[in-house]
Amino acid sequence: MHRLLSGLLVCGVIAATVLLYSSADGQTSSKGSKKSGSKKPVANTAGLDGRAERLQTTFVKDAEDLASEYFDAGQLEKAKLLLKSAITLMPDSQGLKKKLDAVEEEMLSSNEVTAELDTSASWKPTKVLVTEGKPVRIQVVGQGQAAPSYRFSISETVGPAGFPTTDSNNQDMVGGMPCGALLGAILKSDNKPGRPFLIGEKLEFTPKDSGLLFLRINAPAGNKNTGKLKLSVSGAVLVP
């Protein structure tokens, strides 16, 4: 099926390419005639150009209609592929862009699972598996009307330079990310952890690795947090 969709895209691109270069070809032929010293009649391709334009219009219309049917059938990846193909040919179409936004939002909000993080713990595994190249949304949710929060406390002597951005043993603070922020990391299939990334209150991203999602609070050694954070994880996620 993906081969068929790719074939449809090629047809649309061919039509667009013909329209783009038809006038340029005419100009090139005229210039070439001047250089050679001989006049070569330029063929009138207006009729062919019209057919190419109709082919492009038909492709975009059919792609949009087929994408809607795939969306209704729950085949979101196929709907997204068709809409992106149509937008390639008609990049100024706001209608196509709105439909693509709707498909991507549906992809990110699907398969929702909840996770809970004990903020006093170090890296904690969730039960959520993510897939390389597939979109994921992670969002901290509040309790009723209250905004999501936890208590951050530390009993340490601090100099005027403040807390270091990293610990000497590289086991606590992650450099370059806010102290107290929610972080994530992916444990890959070879049991090697990926690079930590900032989640904060919400993150929509496309993982570069497949594996198990881990969470923790970015805090220095000696930190004593209390409280739990409830998270919603959705998109291309699996719970084994």
C-alpha positions as MATLAB code, in Angstrom:
seq = 'MHRLLSGLLVCGVIAATVLLYSSADGQTSSKGSKKSGSKKPVANTAGLDGRAERLQTTFVKDAEDLASEYFDAGQLEKAKLLLKSAITLMPDSQGLKKKLDAVEEEMLSSNEVTAELDTSASWKPTKVLVTEGKPVRIQVVGQGQAAPSYRFSISETVGPAGFPTTDSNNQDMVGGMPCGALLGAILKSDNKPGRPFLIGEKLEFTPKDSGLLFLRINAPAGNKNTGKLKLSVSGAVLVP';
ca = [
       0.000    0.000    0.000;
       2.832    2.401    0.766;
       4.223    1.655   -2.711;
       0.852    2.641   -4.217;
       0.752    5.889   -2.234;
       4.310    6.678   -3.276;
       3.294    6.112   -6.892;
       0.473    8.623   -6.520;
       2.935   11.157   -5.149;
       5.252   10.634   -8.124;
       2.389   11.299  -10.532;
       1.586   14.573   -8.808;
       5.201   15.679   -8.733;
       5.601   14.924  -12.441;
       2.628   17.137  -13.241;
       3.997   19.971  -11.119;
       7.454   19.621  -12.690;
       6.040   19.850  -16.210;
       4.228   23.079  -15.328;
       7.274   24.550  -13.619;
       9.691   23.980  -16.473;
       7.465   24.376  -19.505;
       8.038   28.138  -19.755;
      11.733   27.751  -18.916;
      12.160   25.233  -21.699;
      10.679   27.686  -24.144;
      13.092   30.389  -23.064;
      16.032   27.988  -23.279;
      15.074   26.985  -26.802;
      14.890   30.606  -27.871;
      18.326   31.352  -26.439;
      19.758   28.260  -28.070;
      18.427   29.364  -31.453;
      20.200   32.709  -31.187;
      23.532   31.063  -30.361;
      23.377   28.553  -33.197;
      22.373   31.167  -35.711;
      19.417   29.102  -36.908;
      15.789   29.627  -36.049;
      14.066   26.567  -34.713;
      10.298   26.793  -34.275;
       9.160   26.407  -30.678;
       6.268   23.999  -30.292;
       3.095   25.393  -28.752;
       2.628   23.299  -25.612;
      -0.268   25.276  -24.153;
      -2.572   22.329  -24.574;
      -0.119   19.956  -22.934;
       0.449   22.408  -20.079;
      -3.291   22.564  -19.516;
      -3.469   18.796  -19.310;
      -0.570   18.775  -16.822;
      -2.330   21.381  -14.688;
      -5.542   19.349  -14.702;
      -3.540   16.255  -13.739;
      -2.082   18.092  -10.749;
      -5.493   19.427   -9.689;
      -7.043   15.984  -10.009;
      -4.250   14.399   -7.995;
      -4.605   16.938   -5.158;
      -8.387   16.505   -5.055;
      -8.177   12.706   -5.103;
      -5.400   12.689   -2.499;
      -7.454   14.936   -0.196;
     -10.560   12.766   -0.562;
      -8.623    9.537   -0.027;
      -6.894   11.026    3.022;
     -10.304   11.812    4.543;
     -11.416    8.216    4.019;
      -8.214    6.882    5.581;
      -8.714    9.270    8.521;
     -12.248    7.965    9.070;
     -10.905    4.397    8.889;
      -8.266    5.135   11.524;
      -5.357    4.811    9.076;
      -3.687    8.023   10.208;
      -0.212    7.384    8.777;
      -1.648    6.899    5.292;
      -3.839    9.979    5.632;
      -0.808   12.015    6.710;
       1.293   10.773    3.777;
      -1.369   11.720    1.238;
      -1.963   15.177    2.714;
       1.766   15.938    2.827;
       1.989   14.868   -0.814;
      -0.866   17.194   -1.761;
       0.693   20.091    0.186;
       3.933   19.569   -1.724;
       2.016   20.459   -4.881;
      -0.173   23.169   -3.299;
       1.920   24.634   -0.438;
      -0.369   27.672   -0.001;
      -3.533   25.644    0.609;
      -4.734   26.475    4.129;
      -7.464   23.841    3.872;
      -4.918   21.058    3.313;
      -2.734   22.355    6.158;
      -5.687   22.388    8.575;
      -6.515   18.804    7.654;
      -2.895   17.761    8.171;
      -2.891   19.495   11.578;
      -6.049   17.574   12.515;
      -4.468   14.267   11.508;
      -1.275   14.981   13.457;
      -3.276   16.029   16.542;
      -5.276   12.800   16.333;
      -2.024   10.828   16.105;
      -0.556   12.585   19.153;
      -3.686   12.241   21.292;
      -4.326    8.558   20.546;
      -3.252    5.559   22.667;
      -3.175    7.658   25.842;
      -1.704    5.999   28.918;
      -1.029    7.478   32.343;
       2.170    7.311   34.351;
       3.095    8.515   37.828;
       6.475    9.787   38.947;
       7.662    9.743   42.545;
       9.703   12.959   42.543;
      11.947   11.718   45.359;
      13.335    8.924   43.189;
      16.147    8.966   40.665;
      15.586    7.647   37.124;
      12.356    5.678   37.203;
      11.107    3.407   34.408;
       7.616    3.811   33.086;
       5.713    1.026   31.368;
       5.714    2.943   28.110;
       7.626    1.920   24.993;
       8.308    4.489   22.275;
       9.332    3.886   18.684;
      12.036    5.602   16.660;
      10.584    8.084   14.173;
       7.042    7.962   15.618;
       5.510   11.060   17.319;
       4.914   11.085   21.088;
       3.337   13.581   23.490;
       4.245   13.708   27.199;
       2.260   16.054   29.410;
       2.060   16.601   33.174;
      -1.570   16.842   34.314;
      -2.899   18.566   37.420;
      -5.251   17.431   40.155;
      -8.617   19.097   39.529;
      -8.127   22.874   39.409;
      -4.628   22.741   40.895;
      -1.613   23.138   38.647;
       0.808   20.173   38.698;
       3.526   20.686   41.294;
       5.701   18.990   43.897;
       7.825   20.162   46.841;
      11.488   20.730   46.088;
      13.796   21.044   49.096;
      17.513   20.784   49.717;
      19.739   21.147   52.743;
      23.113   22.111   51.335;
      25.644   24.869   51.836;
      25.760   26.932   48.670;
      28.373   29.504   47.676;
      27.777   32.702   45.706;
      28.308   30.810   42.446;
      25.151   28.777   43.147;
      24.606   25.138   42.293;
      26.874   23.580   39.666;
      25.136   22.673   36.427;
      26.610   19.167   36.597;
      27.840   16.874   39.359;
      31.407   15.643   39.319;
      30.206   12.037   39.267;
      27.651   12.749   36.515;
      24.919   10.897   38.387;
      22.578   13.678   39.470;
      22.232   17.032   37.714;
      22.008   16.988   33.925;
      23.875   19.952   32.487;
      22.174   22.594   30.396;
      18.681   21.888   31.761;
      16.745   23.723   34.497;
      17.138   22.540   38.068;
      13.883   20.934   39.215;
      12.620   20.269   35.686;
      11.108   16.980   34.548;
      13.465   15.004   32.321;
      13.098   11.933   30.153;
      15.431    9.340   28.676;
      15.006    6.214   26.565;
      16.586    2.899   27.476;
      17.373    1.269   24.150;
      17.059   -2.417   23.313;
      20.785   -2.913   23.921;
      20.229   -1.646   27.511;
      22.171    1.527   26.804;
      20.463    4.742   27.957;
      19.944    7.516   25.439;
      20.746   11.166   26.048;
      18.409   12.808   28.628;
      15.965   15.354   27.232;
      13.857   18.116   28.758;
      10.125   17.498   29.160;
       9.059   20.285   31.512;
       5.279   20.654   31.583;
       4.767   19.267   28.067;
       6.772   17.856   25.205;
       5.838   16.727   21.714;
       8.728   15.000   19.987;
       9.819   12.287   17.595;
      12.179    9.843   19.342;
      15.497    9.089   17.688;
      15.607    5.708   19.441;
      13.170    2.933   20.295;
      12.917    1.716   23.860;
      11.521    2.153   27.360;
      10.755    5.642   28.630;
      12.415    6.709   31.909;
      11.620    9.828   33.959;
      13.232   11.836   36.748;
      13.548   15.305   38.266;
      16.737   17.198   37.452;
      18.159   17.886   40.926;
      21.565   18.074   42.625;
      22.914   15.602   45.160;
      21.331   15.996   48.587;
      17.976   17.041   47.149;
      14.879   15.814   49.027;
      11.738   16.051   46.933;
       8.247   15.077   48.058;
       5.136   14.558   45.997;
       4.116   12.793   42.819;
       3.502   13.964   39.284;
       0.842   12.407   37.097;
       1.609   12.261   33.401;
      -0.268   11.563   30.220;
       1.744    9.842   27.490;
       0.139    9.440   24.077;
       0.852    9.013   20.400;
       2.869    6.088   19.049;
       3.303    4.352   22.392;
       2.980    0.755   23.524;
       2.433   -0.765   26.948;
       3.840   -4.329   27.055;
];
